[in-house]
């Protein structure tokens, strides 16, 4: 037997239930009479009597036996009374939940951030946000900038931090952090004898680089291409921790933003000429943000990571 669907039921068989009428019905039963319910609710008794009468007319059943001593539930009234308590309790909880969301006492945020932008400063700002809104949770989507941009366009995420060249003309964007792309090598590596490193010098050493699709990789390739320089790429990987481990345990070097290079065994050197990187918090203006995501957006825009351009 196929399951019954709402569309299969004649509309006349599904009487509308007025929450106000249900509430008055519930109070009359709990108080034991229309008079006591009216006194408790500070309403005129005829108004409550009429509301309950309309409820009975709507469902087509007598719900209460009216006696001089008070009221008693009919068999049909017993059924509706049980449902009324459940319905009104659910409504009360729904209102409380909505009030919590409205007050940002609960809820969740979701933001896409490319791994190359992760740094102690950015992590501190994220922790600051969560401390400011202790009822919220955050879901960080760490993927390449190209992937995050596609997710943003397709509506899988509502917020993402992207580099300037990734921003679509239709995006609303705000610079929330600025960093510098440089070279990272293990302590004692011969490349570290230079205070700054030009691309031709860098090209003489084996490189571990982010995979295709990562913004940092494209910046590096454009820089080498513009100087007609061929890089010695030995390893491609999408995980920054793997890149660091490879550099830490081999003669390879890598490039990453200064903020992401913190490591006791690794040393950062600036490129020459320097390459400055801006991270922009992006959203599609036509997307309606949840209250939690709206709070996250406003928080980052008003409190950019130190050094961000205004």
Backbone bond lengths (Angstrom), bond angles and torsions (degrees), N, CA, C in turn:
res aa  C-N    CA-C-N  psi(-1)  N-CA   C-N-CA  omega(-1)  CA-C   N-CA-C  phi
1 X - - - 1.472 - - 1.525 109.31 -
2 X 1.342 115.21 128.30 1.469 117.18 -179.42 1.527 110.03 -74.61
3 X 1.355 118.03 148.84 1.460 120.16 -178.59 1.518 111.19 -67.68
4 X 1.336 115.78 147.82 1.468 120.81 177.72 1.519 109.13 -75.77
5 X 1.320 115.76 134.57 1.452 121.92 177.05 1.522 109.40 -108.00
6 X 1.335 115.20 153.91 1.459 120.22 179.30 1.521 110.74 -55.02
7 X 1.330 115.78 -38.24 1.467 119.63 -177.89 1.529 111.82 -64.06
8 X 1.359 117.16 -21.96 1.462 120.94 -178.95 1.527 112.33 -80.38
9 X 1.346 117.39 -16.48 1.458 120.97 -174.73 1.516 109.51 -91.82
10 X 1.333 118.85 127.62 1.465 120.10 177.12 1.520 110.09 -56.73
11 X 1.344 116.77 139.89 1.464 120.65 -176.32 1.513 111.66 -58.54
12 X 1.344 117.52 -31.37 1.462 120.11 -179.24 1.519 111.55 -66.13
13 X 1.358 116.71 -21.18 1.455 120.32 -179.11 1.520 112.37 -84.01
14 X 1.317 116.79 -6.13 1.453 121.24 -179.62 1.522 108.73 -119.14
15 X 1.345 117.65 79.88 1.457 119.83 -176.49 1.531 111.02 -65.98
16 X 1.313 116.95 141.92 1.457 119.28 177.04 1.520 110.24 -69.80
17 X 1.310 116.83 141.21 1.460 121.97 178.53 1.523 108.60 -110.81
18 X 1.310 115.01 118.13 1.460 121.80 179.65 1.529 108.07 -84.11
19 X 1.334 117.48 124.26 1.463 120.53 -176.94 1.526 111.99 -62.48
20 X 1.323 116.83 -37.05 1.464 119.89 179.36 1.530 109.92 -64.44
21 X 1.331 116.90 -43.87 1.456 120.42 178.80 1.528 110.91 -63.79
22 X 1.342 116.10 -41.47 1.461 120.10 177.52 1.524 111.07 -60.23
23 X 1.327 116.00 -42.24 1.460 120.72 -178.60 1.531 110.67 -64.01
24 X 1.334 116.93 -45.11 1.462 120.10 178.71 1.527 110.90 -62.80
25 X 1.332 116.98 -42.93 1.464 122.13 176.97 1.526 110.30 -57.07
26 X 1.332 116.13 -46.13 1.464 121.12 -179.88 1.523 111.23 -61.67
27 X 1.325 116.85 -43.74 1.462 119.86 -177.64 1.538 111.32 -68.79
28 X 1.337 116.47 -37.27 1.467 119.61 177.49 1.528 110.28 -60.44
29 X 1.318 116.03 -45.79 1.470 120.18 -179.63 1.526 110.11 -64.50
30 X 1.325 117.59 -45.68 1.468 120.99 -177.14 1.531 111.69 -67.69
31 X 1.350 116.43 -34.59 1.469 120.02 179.00 1.528 112.04 -82.30
32 X 1.328 117.93 -20.34 1.449 121.90 177.26 1.513 115.05 90.24
33 X 1.328 117.74 -7.06 1.467 119.87 178.36 1.524 109.71 -164.35
34 X 1.327 115.55 159.99 1.464 120.71 177.15 1.530 110.52 -66.80
35 X 1.321 116.51 -36.84 1.463 120.70 -177.18 1.526 111.39 -63.68
36 X 1.342 115.52 -49.71 1.478 118.16 -179.02 1.531 111.02 -66.65
37 X 1.325 117.93 -35.36 1.474 120.53 177.58 1.527 110.24 -64.35
38 X 1.338 116.77 -41.34 1.463 120.86 179.81 1.519 110.32 -64.14
39 X 1.320 116.59 -40.82 1.465 119.97 179.27 1.533 110.77 -64.76
40 X 1.305 115.78 -42.50 1.468 119.13 -178.91 1.526 111.93 -66.87
41 X 1.332 116.16 -37.55 1.463 121.06 -177.38 1.528 112.71 -88.16
42 X 1.322 116.43 -4.46 1.471 121.55 -178.78 1.523 110.82 57.18
43 X 1.321 114.48 46.40 1.464 121.38 178.58 1.523 109.52 -129.07
44 X 1.337 115.73 162.09 1.459 120.20 176.02 1.524 109.17 -73.12
45 X 1.338 116.39 138.96 1.462 119.91 -177.39 1.524 112.74 -59.26
46 X 1.362 119.99 -39.35 1.467 119.10 179.78 1.523 113.15 -59.69
47 X 1.322 117.29 -33.71 1.472 120.03 179.95 1.519 110.60 -64.77
48 X 1.334 116.46 -40.86 1.458 119.88 179.74 1.527 110.24 -71.62
49 X 1.319 117.13 -41.42 1.461 120.84 178.40 1.524 110.85 -59.71
50 X 1.341 116.83 -42.52 1.463 120.66 -179.46 1.530 110.88 -66.26
51 X 1.338 116.94 -39.79 1.467 120.52 -179.71 1.521 110.48 -62.69
52 X 1.327 117.23 -44.22 1.462 120.65 -179.73 1.523 110.22 -67.89
53 X 1.353 116.80 -38.43 1.456 120.47 177.96 1.529 110.72 -61.59
54 X 1.342 117.19 -41.66 1.469 120.63 178.76 1.523 110.89 -66.20
55 X 1.327 116.19 -34.55 1.463 119.46 176.46 1.524 109.77 -63.23
56 X 1.325 117.21 -43.69 1.464 120.92 178.82 1.521 111.12 -64.11
57 X 1.327 115.75 -40.23 1.470 119.01 178.48 1.526 110.33 -65.29
58 X 1.327 116.35 -37.18 1.465 120.31 -178.77 1.513 112.73 -65.11
59 X 1.347 116.29 -40.22 1.464 119.07 -178.83 1.522 111.08 -90.10
60 X 1.353 116.52 -10.42 1.457 120.17 178.69 1.508 113.64 71.19
61 X 1.328 117.35 30.83 1.462 121.35 -178.06 1.525 109.70 -144.18
62 X 1.332 115.41 151.48 1.463 120.39 172.43 1.525 107.47 -84.26
63 X 1.314 116.10 123.40 1.460 120.67 -175.81 1.521 112.91 -100.72
64 X 1.341 116.50 -26.54 1.457 120.62 -177.03 1.523 110.84 -130.57
65 X 1.334 114.94 140.08 1.454 120.16 168.30 1.523 107.11 -94.42
66 X 1.306 116.32 120.15 1.454 121.62 -176.07 1.535 108.95 -92.44
67 X 1.302 116.17 114.84 1.461 123.17 178.44 1.525 108.73 -116.75
68 X 1.341 116.06 163.05 1.463 119.53 178.58 1.523 110.90 -63.28
69 X 1.312 115.79 -31.11 1.474 120.17 -178.69 1.532 112.71 -82.08
70 X 1.327 117.21 -9.09 1.456 120.32 -179.12 1.515 111.67 146.78
71 X 1.319 116.52 -148.46 1.463 120.80 -178.12 1.519 110.07 -125.50
72 X 1.330 114.92 152.87 1.462 121.86 173.52 1.518 108.59 -132.56
73 X 1.319 115.43 144.95 1.468 120.33 178.29 1.521 110.47 -74.83
74 X 1.316 115.77 138.19 1.460 120.74 168.19 1.528 107.58 -80.07
75 X 1.324 116.61 174.21 1.472 119.85 178.01 1.531 110.25 -59.45
76 X 1.351 115.47 -40.33 1.469 119.66 178.47 1.535 110.37 -67.89
77 X 1.339 113.73 -37.16 1.464 118.25 178.47 1.515 112.34 -64.52
78 X 1.320 116.62 -36.34 1.480 120.64 177.49 1.521 110.45 -58.66
79 X 1.347 114.96 -43.78 1.471 119.42 -179.49 1.521 110.47 -62.45
80 X 1.345 116.75 -49.29 1.456 119.69 -177.29 1.517 111.86 -68.32
81 X 1.338 116.77 -34.40 1.465 120.38 -179.81 1.529 110.90 -59.62
82 X 1.332 116.83 -43.75 1.466 120.53 179.31 1.523 111.03 -62.86
83 X 1.333 115.51 -41.91 1.458 118.90 179.02 1.527 111.35 -69.70
84 X 1.327 116.46 -37.51 1.464 120.53 -178.58 1.525 110.70 -59.96
85 X 1.316 116.14 -43.08 1.472 119.25 179.22 1.521 110.74 -62.58
86 X 1.321 116.15 -42.00 1.466 120.36 179.77 1.526 111.23 -66.83
87 X 1.342 116.17 -44.66 1.466 120.75 -178.44 1.526 110.76 -62.43
88 X 1.321 116.78 -48.34 1.460 120.27 -176.46 1.527 111.49 -69.53
89 X 1.328 116.52 -31.40 1.461 119.68 174.98 1.531 110.42 -66.29
90 X 1.347 115.88 -41.58 1.467 120.05 178.30 1.520 110.95 -64.01
91 X 1.330 116.61 -40.80 1.463 120.54 178.47 1.523 110.27 -62.41
92 X 1.336 116.39 -42.21 1.459 120.34 179.58 1.522 110.42 -62.60
93 X 1.337 116.82 -43.50 1.462 120.36 178.88 1.529 110.85 -65.97
94 X 1.332 116.65 -38.89 1.464 120.11 178.97 1.525 110.43 -62.09
95 X 1.337 116.03 -42.94 1.465 118.98 178.79 1.528 111.14 -64.74
96 X 1.327 116.31 -40.74 1.468 119.84 178.40 1.526 110.81 -63.25
97 X 1.362 116.03 -41.54 1.469 119.67 178.46 1.518 111.25 -64.48
98 X 1.332 117.16 -41.85 1.458 120.49 178.64 1.521 110.85 -64.45
99 X 1.330 116.50 -39.08 1.460 119.55 177.28 1.523 110.60 -64.01
100 X 1.354 116.44 -37.12 1.463 119.78 178.26 1.518 111.11 -66.02
101 X 1.339 115.92 -42.21 1.466 119.64 178.35 1.520 109.79 -65.16
102 X 1.360 115.32 -42.72 1.460 119.17 -179.78 1.526 110.48 -61.00
103 X 1.321 116.52 -36.85 1.456 120.52 179.45 1.521 112.54 -89.65
104 X 1.348 116.82 7.03 1.462 123.62 179.90 1.532 111.71 55.73
105 X 1.350 114.77 35.14 1.456 119.33 174.36 1.521 110.41 -84.90
106 X 1.312 116.16 -14.22 1.461 121.20 177.04 1.522 108.05 -151.49
107 X 1.317 116.71 164.93 1.461 120.69 -179.13 1.513 111.10 132.62
108 X 1.321 116.18 176.80 1.462 120.36 -179.00 1.519 110.33 -139.63
109 X 1.314 115.28 149.20 1.459 122.48 176.86 1.525 108.56 -117.48
110 X 1.323 115.88 156.41 1.459 120.62 179.18 1.518 108.01 -143.49
111 X 1.328 116.53 128.72 1.455 120.99 -177.56 1.523 109.24 -144.69
112 X 1.331 116.26 141.12 1.458 121.42 176.89 1.524 110.42 -97.67
113 X 1.327 116.09 129.46 1.464 121.19 -179.93 1.530 108.44 -135.52
114 X 1.332 118.65 120.89 1.472 120.36 176.65 1.526 110.72 -62.35
115 X 1.333 117.94 143.06 1.472 120.36 -177.63 1.520 113.89 -54.49
116 X 1.350 117.69 -32.41 1.459 118.78 -176.48 1.520 113.31 -67.03
117 X 1.337 117.52 -16.17 1.454 120.20 179.83 1.526 112.71 -90.57
118 X 1.350 117.08 -10.94 1.458 118.49 -179.33 1.529 109.82 -67.69
119 X 1.317 116.06 133.37 1.458 122.19 179.88 1.513 108.25 -155.33
120 X 1.327 115.60 169.09 1.462 119.94 178.25 1.523 110.01 -61.88
121 X 1.333 116.76 -38.37 1.466 120.59 -178.98 1.530 110.94 -65.73
122 X 1.341 116.94 -42.55 1.460 120.25 179.34 1.526 110.19 -68.53
123 X 1.329 116.69 -41.10 1.468 120.17 177.93 1.526 110.65 -60.41
124 X 1.333 116.53 -39.59 1.469 120.45 179.20 1.521 110.78 -63.96
125 X 1.340 116.55 -37.48 1.462 119.59 179.20 1.536 110.94 -68.76
126 X 1.338 116.28 -37.59 1.464 120.17 177.49 1.523 110.44 -64.10
127 X 1.330 116.69 -44.75 1.468 121.10 178.45 1.528 110.17 -62.36
128 X 1.329 116.18 -38.45 1.460 120.45 178.38 1.529 110.72 -61.23
129 X 1.330 116.23 -41.59 1.468 120.18 178.12 1.520 110.99 -62.85
130 X 1.337 116.82 -46.24 1.460 120.55 -178.50 1.525 111.27 -66.58
131 X 1.326 117.47 -33.20 1.461 120.38 175.79 1.529 110.43 -68.25
132 X 1.336 115.62 -35.23 1.469 121.12 -179.18 1.534 110.98 -69.85
133 X 1.349 115.60 -32.98 1.466 121.34 178.91 1.535 108.57 -123.67
134 X 1.334 117.80 77.71 1.469 120.35 -173.19 1.522 114.63 -63.91
135 X 1.333 118.57 -16.19 1.457 120.34 179.66 1.512 113.74 -87.08
136 X 1.338 118.06 -9.03 1.463 121.44 -176.84 1.517 111.33 -94.43
137 X 1.330 115.72 152.55 1.460 121.28 171.58 1.519 108.35 -118.68
138 X 1.320 116.64 157.51 1.457 121.11 -177.42 1.516 110.45 -125.63
139 X 1.330 115.36 136.75 1.462 122.54 175.69 1.527 107.11 -112.50
140 X 1.340 116.54 111.91 1.457 121.52 178.66 1.523 109.47 -93.94
141 X 1.315 116.64 123.32 1.458 122.24 176.10 1.515 107.31 -100.10
142 X 1.318 117.18 108.47 1.465 120.26 -179.60 1.519 109.17 -101.86
143 X 1.310 115.12 112.11 1.466 122.23 -179.80 1.523 107.80 -152.55
144 X 1.311 115.52 171.03 1.457 119.90 177.61 1.519 111.33 -62.01
145 X 1.330 116.15 155.10 1.464 120.66 -176.89 1.527 111.74 -59.37
146 X 1.330 117.59 -39.08 1.464 120.51 -179.67 1.531 110.75 -63.18
147 X 1.329 116.50 -40.74 1.465 120.90 178.01 1.523 110.96 -65.53
148 X 1.324 116.44 -43.64 1.465 120.48 -179.07 1.523 111.16 -66.28
149 X 1.322 116.37 -38.35 1.468 119.54 177.62 1.526 110.20 -62.07
150 X 1.330 117.01 -43.02 1.474 121.42 178.67 1.528 110.23 -63.23
151 X 1.315 117.20 -41.73 1.465 121.33 178.62 1.523 111.20 -63.79
152 X 1.328 115.63 -37.87 1.464 120.40 179.05 1.525 110.23 -67.06
153 X 1.328 116.91 -44.82 1.464 121.76 -179.65 1.526 110.36 -62.99
154 X 1.338 117.28 -40.79 1.468 121.54 -176.12 1.524 113.10 -84.64
155 X 1.335 117.25 -3.53 1.457 120.57 175.27 1.511 115.42 85.43
156 X 1.343 118.23 12.98 1.457 120.65 178.80 1.535 111.29 -75.95
157 X 1.318 116.39 -26.53 1.459 122.48 171.18 1.525 107.41 -134.19
158 X 1.312 116.34 155.93 1.469 120.72 -178.88 1.516 113.01 -102.97
159 X 1.354 117.11 -18.66 1.461 121.72 -177.45 1.523 109.77 -135.25
160 X 1.319 116.47 142.81 1.465 120.73 176.04 1.520 108.79 -155.46
161 X 1.324 115.63 147.79 1.464 121.17 172.44 1.516 107.40 -97.95
162 X 1.321 116.26 120.77 1.463 122.08 -176.94 1.517 109.76 -127.69
163 X 1.334 115.34 158.79 1.459 119.71 174.06 1.524 109.33 -77.94
164 X 1.317 116.19 164.99 1.465 121.09 -172.05 1.524 112.77 -58.81
165 X 1.320 117.23 -38.73 1.465 119.46 -176.45 1.528 112.95 -77.14
166 X 1.358 117.08 -6.62 1.465 120.66 178.96 1.536 112.42 -92.71
167 X 1.318 116.83 -8.71 1.463 120.44 -171.45 1.526 110.81 -78.12
168 X 1.327 116.85 124.15 1.461 121.48 173.67 1.526 109.40 -72.66
169 X 1.351 117.68 148.67 1.469 120.23 179.14 1.524 113.28 -56.46
170 X 1.351 116.61 -28.13 1.453 119.13 -177.61 1.522 114.64 -84.87
171 X 1.337 117.71 -5.44 1.457 120.63 -179.00 1.529 110.83 -76.28
172 X 1.320 115.92 146.45 1.464 120.67 163.17 1.521 105.95 -88.68
173 X 1.319 117.73 127.84 1.461 120.29 -175.00 1.526 111.29 -138.56
174 X 1.325 114.87 147.39 1.461 122.28 178.52 1.522 108.33 -139.62
175 X 1.321 116.89 131.70 1.462 120.26 178.42 1.525 108.82 -71.21
176 X 1.337 116.24 120.08 1.458 120.09 -177.59 1.526 112.64 -116.42
177 X 1.325 117.54 -7.23 1.460 119.75 174.21 1.523 109.84 -159.76
178 X 1.317 115.48 151.70 1.462 121.70 175.02 1.520 107.94 -132.83
179 X 1.314 116.31 134.89 1.457 121.02 179.64 1.523 107.97 -142.50
180 X 1.310 115.83 -178.89 1.461 121.18 -177.14 1.516 109.39 -128.43
181 X 1.318 116.22 132.54 1.461 121.04 176.78 1.520 108.80 -80.98
182 X 1.334 116.05 129.69 1.459 120.01 -179.26 1.513 111.81 -143.63
183 X 1.317 115.81 -168.74 1.465 123.29 -177.06 1.523 108.89 -106.98
184 X 1.332 116.15 139.44 1.464 121.45 178.52 1.529 108.65 -125.06
185 X 1.323 115.32 130.95 1.471 121.04 179.97 1.519 108.80 -140.32
186 X 1.350 115.46 161.23 1.466 120.13 178.05 1.522 109.60 -71.13
187 X 1.324 115.99 149.64 1.465 120.28 177.65 1.530 110.15 -55.07
188 X 1.328 115.56 136.37 1.454 121.11 -179.51 1.514 114.11 88.65
189 X 1.333 118.37 -4.99 1.463 121.06 179.30 1.533 109.45 -65.58
190 X 1.333 118.38 137.79 1.473 120.95 -177.16 1.529 113.97 -59.32
191 X 1.314 117.97 -25.25 1.462 120.27 179.90 1.527 111.61 -65.33
192 X 1.316 116.82 -23.39 1.465 120.86 -175.49 1.526 113.02 -75.85
193 X 1.329 117.36 -1.69 1.463 118.05 175.18 1.527 111.24 -70.35
194 X 1.343 115.72 -16.38 1.458 119.82 176.90 1.529 109.86 -90.72
195 X 1.319 116.81 137.17 1.463 121.20 177.51 1.527 110.97 -73.86
196 X 1.319 116.69 -37.40 1.464 122.71 170.89 1.518 107.44 -130.86
197 X 1.328 116.85 155.97 1.462 120.13 -172.12 1.519 109.96 -127.20
198 X 1.337 115.93 124.33 1.469 119.13 176.23 1.524 109.16 -87.59
199 X 1.315 115.95 165.12 1.462 120.55 -172.97 1.524 112.87 -65.86
200 X 1.329 117.87 -34.72 1.477 119.75 179.77 1.530 110.36 -65.48
201 X 1.321 116.03 -38.02 1.470 119.23 176.97 1.521 109.84 -67.70
202 X 1.328 116.18 -43.01 1.459 120.80 -179.79 1.528 110.96 -60.21
203 X 1.325 117.20 -37.62 1.466 122.01 -176.74 1.526 112.70 -65.99
204 X 1.317 118.33 -14.23 1.465 120.62 179.54 1.524 112.29 -80.01
205 X 1.310 117.19 -8.45 1.461 120.94 -175.75 1.532 110.11 -115.85
206 X 1.340 117.00 148.69 1.472 119.95 178.84 1.542 110.32 -65.20
207 X 1.326 114.48 137.05 1.463 120.52 -174.89 1.530 112.04 -112.15
208 X 1.322 115.64 139.48 1.465 122.99 166.37 1.526 105.61 -107.42
209 X 1.317 116.64 122.91 1.465 119.55 -172.27 1.527 111.69 -131.11
210 X 1.335 117.42 158.67 1.471 120.14 174.99 1.519 110.36 -63.57
211 X 1.317 115.87 156.48 1.460 121.83 -179.34 1.521 111.74 -67.05
212 X 1.333 114.86 164.89 1.467 120.52 174.67 1.531 109.20 -57.37
213 X 1.312 116.29 142.59 1.458 120.79 -179.35 1.516 112.53 100.53
214 X 1.341 116.45 -16.32 1.455 119.30 176.54 1.527 109.34 -86.62
215 X 1.325 114.00 136.74 1.458 119.87 -177.61 1.527 112.37 -54.49
216 X 1.331 116.65 -44.73 1.463 121.21 -177.30 1.524 111.71 -59.54
217 X 1.335 115.20 -36.27 1.468 119.89 179.19 1.527 110.10 -64.78
218 X 1.350 116.74 -42.94 1.463 119.93 -178.57 1.527 111.50 -67.23
219 X 1.326 116.82 -38.12 1.467 120.32 177.38 1.518 110.25 -61.09
220 X 1.325 115.24 -44.58 1.464 120.32 -178.87 1.527 110.83 -65.16
221 X 1.330 117.37 -44.28 1.466 120.81 -179.67 1.527 111.60 -63.46
222 X 1.341 116.64 -40.21 1.467 119.42 177.78 1.520 111.16 -64.02
223 X 1.340 116.27 -39.30 1.468 119.97 -179.78 1.526 110.66 -65.32
224 X 1.332 117.56 -43.92 1.473 120.37 177.68 1.524 110.67 -65.28
225 X 1.322 116.82 -42.44 1.461 121.14 -177.51 1.520 111.52 -63.95
226 X 1.339 116.86 -41.38 1.469 119.73 -178.52 1.522 111.51 -65.54
227 X 1.347 116.62 -26.42 1.457 119.83 177.85 1.518 112.71 -96.83
228 X 1.359 115.10 6.52 1.469 120.75 -178.44 1.534 110.85 53.31
229 X 1.351 113.70 46.46 1.467 121.06 -177.30 1.528 108.49 -114.91
230 X 1.322 116.29 137.38 1.459 120.58 178.65 1.520 109.60 -100.97
231 X 1.334 116.34 120.12 1.459 120.98 -178.22 1.526 110.46 -82.40
232 X 1.323 115.68 151.47 1.457 122.34 178.92 1.537 108.79 -99.13
233 X 1.337 115.94 77.91 1.465 120.80 -176.77 1.528 109.87 -83.68
234 X 1.333 115.19 121.80 1.460 121.16 -178.95 1.527 112.76 -109.35
235 X 1.330 117.07 -24.07 1.466 119.74 -176.33 1.532 109.28 -144.85
236 X 1.341 115.33 133.95 1.470 121.79 173.06 1.522 107.63 -119.49
237 X 1.324 116.84 135.13 1.455 120.43 -177.36 1.521 109.65 -155.96
238 X 1.331 116.61 147.51 1.455 120.63 -178.91 1.521 113.14 -94.53
239 X 1.335 117.47 -2.50 1.463 120.69 -177.72 1.522 110.47 -110.54
240 X 1.317 116.25 121.46 1.461 120.93 -175.90 1.530 111.42 -64.23
241 X 1.350 117.07 -34.35 1.469 119.28 179.49 1.526 111.45 -66.34
242 X 1.331 116.71 -34.27 1.468 119.87 177.43 1.528 109.86 -68.74
243 X 1.332 116.10 -40.54 1.469 119.47 176.89 1.531 110.59 -59.96
244 X 1.317 116.29 -44.07 1.466 119.77 179.22 1.523 111.09 -62.87
245 X 1.335 116.21 -42.36 1.469 119.62 180.00 1.524 110.99 -63.83
246 X 1.343 116.35 -39.84 1.463 119.92 179.20 1.525 110.74 -63.59
247 X 1.322 116.23 -42.10 1.475 120.63 179.83 1.524 110.21 -68.43
248 X 1.327 115.46 -38.07 1.463 120.70 -177.71 1.528 111.61 -65.58
249 X 1.343 116.39 -30.78 1.467 120.03 -172.86 1.517 114.15 -114.31
250 X 1.324 117.36 20.04 1.469 119.67 179.73 1.530 109.21 -152.80
251 X 1.312 115.04 -175.35 1.456 120.05 176.62 1.514 112.89 -89.31
252 X 1.345 117.09 3.32 1.460 119.72 179.55 1.524 111.11 -74.03
253 X 1.316 115.57 156.67 1.458 122.31 174.32 1.528 107.38 -125.23
254 X 1.314 116.71 166.53 1.452 120.55 178.98 1.516 110.00 -141.32
255 X 1.317 115.74 173.37 1.465 120.83 174.80 1.529 107.77 -120.55
256 X 1.314 116.16 140.25 1.458 121.89 175.09 1.519 108.52 -162.50
257 X 1.325 115.68 166.35 1.457 118.75 179.38 1.523 108.98 -71.47
258 X 1.330 115.29 151.98 1.458 120.50 -175.71 1.531 111.67 -56.19
259 X 1.332 115.77 -41.40 1.457 119.64 -176.01 1.511 113.95 -63.61
260 X 1.334 117.22 -24.35 1.468 120.70 -178.22 1.524 112.28 -95.63
261 X 1.335 117.34 1.55 1.466 120.00 -171.74 1.518 113.59 -95.47
262 X 1.354 117.26 3.22 1.460 119.01 -177.05 1.528 111.03 -59.40
263 X 1.314 115.96 117.71 1.468 121.72 179.64 1.523 107.07 -167.99
264 X 1.324 117.48 129.42 1.463 121.02 -176.24 1.519 112.40 -62.04
265 X 1.349 117.97 -26.74 1.469 120.85 -176.41 1.522 113.17 -97.22
266 X 1.335 117.70 -0.91 1.457 121.21 -177.02 1.519 110.62 -118.73
267 X 1.331 115.00 153.22 1.469 120.97 -178.99 1.523 108.78 -126.57
268 X 1.324 115.81 137.26 1.470 122.64 -178.87 1.531 109.53 -99.47
269 X 1.327 115.71 139.49 1.466 122.32 173.08 1.528 108.58 -132.75
270 X 1.345 116.33 140.34 1.462 121.37 178.12 1.519 110.84 -73.94
271 X 1.312 115.15 149.68 1.458 120.92 173.30 1.525 109.61 -81.25
272 X 1.301 115.44 156.73 1.460 121.25 176.19 1.529 108.58 -130.60
273 X 1.359 117.92 115.87 1.463 126.67 -0.43 1.528 111.22 -71.68
274 X 1.343 118.21 156.96 1.466 121.22 -176.94 1.528 112.19 -67.37
275 X 1.320 115.96 150.45 1.465 122.24 176.45 1.531 107.55 -119.27
276 X 1.325 115.79 108.55 1.472 120.45 -179.43 1.524 109.44 -90.55
277 X 1.319 115.36 141.28 1.454 121.53 -176.01 1.529 110.08 -122.26
278 X 1.326 115.63 131.14 1.456 120.29 175.31 1.520 110.30 -110.27
279 X 1.325 116.31 135.37 1.455 121.53 175.31 1.519 109.15 -104.43
280 X 1.338 116.89 125.73 1.463 121.84 -173.99 1.524 110.12 -115.36
281 X 1.318 114.96 126.03 1.461 120.10 175.16 1.524 108.17 -77.20
282 X 1.340 116.60 120.02 1.468 121.95 -171.78 1.522 111.64 -119.75
283 X 1.323 113.64 149.71 1.463 121.58 172.67 1.519 107.91 -152.83
284 X 1.337 115.78 159.44 1.463 120.28 173.01 1.528 107.70 -87.55
285 X 1.334 118.41 122.95 1.473 120.09 -175.57 1.517 113.89 -57.49
286 X 1.334 117.20 -29.75 1.461 119.05 -177.68 1.534 113.01 -78.08
287 X 1.333 116.70 -10.58 1.457 120.34 179.28 1.523 109.81 -80.47
288 X 1.330 115.65 129.78 1.463 120.60 177.25 1.530 108.02 -84.79
289 X 1.317 116.82 113.16 1.455 120.99 -178.76 1.525 110.78 -77.46
290 X 1.327 115.93 145.14 1.460 119.86 170.81 1.524 108.11 -65.02
291 X 1.328 116.26 162.75 1.463 119.40 179.30 1.526 110.70 -59.60
292 X 1.335 117.28 -38.24 1.465 120.79 -179.36 1.528 110.74 -66.42
293 X 1.344 117.14 -45.92 1.461 120.04 179.05 1.526 111.60 -67.74
294 X 1.337 116.75 -32.50 1.458 119.93 176.50 1.535 110.13 -64.68
295 X 1.329 115.80 -39.89 1.463 120.23 177.85 1.525 110.83 -64.92
296 X 1.340 116.62 -40.86 1.466 120.96 178.73 1.522 110.64 -63.54
297 X 1.327 116.73 -44.66 1.462 121.36 179.84 1.530 110.26 -59.78
298 X 1.329 116.40 -49.47 1.468 120.60 -178.58 1.527 110.96 -63.86
299 X 1.324 116.38 -37.38 1.463 120.46 -178.50 1.528 111.34 -62.79
300 X 1.335 116.56 -48.29 1.463 119.75 -178.54 1.525 112.20 -68.48
301 X 1.327 116.44 -37.01 1.467 119.24 179.99 1.529 110.69 -66.69
302 X 1.326 116.59 -38.15 1.465 120.12 -178.42 1.526 112.80 -83.53
303 X 1.343 117.19 -17.33 1.468 120.87 -179.76 1.524 110.00 -131.34
304 X 1.334 117.84 66.27 1.478 119.04 179.81 1.522 111.29 -64.19
305 X 1.322 115.82 155.42 1.457 120.77 176.29 1.523 108.09 -61.56
306 X 1.329 116.25 139.89 1.466 121.80 -175.52 1.521 110.87 -48.76
307 X 1.320 116.24 131.56 1.455 121.31 178.72 1.513 113.46 100.30
308 X 1.338 117.84 -9.61 1.466 120.42 -178.45 1.522 110.56 -68.41
309 X 1.334 114.32 144.81 1.456 119.94 176.78 1.507 109.61 -73.94
310 X 1.312 116.52 147.85 1.463 122.22 175.32 1.517 109.59 -95.18
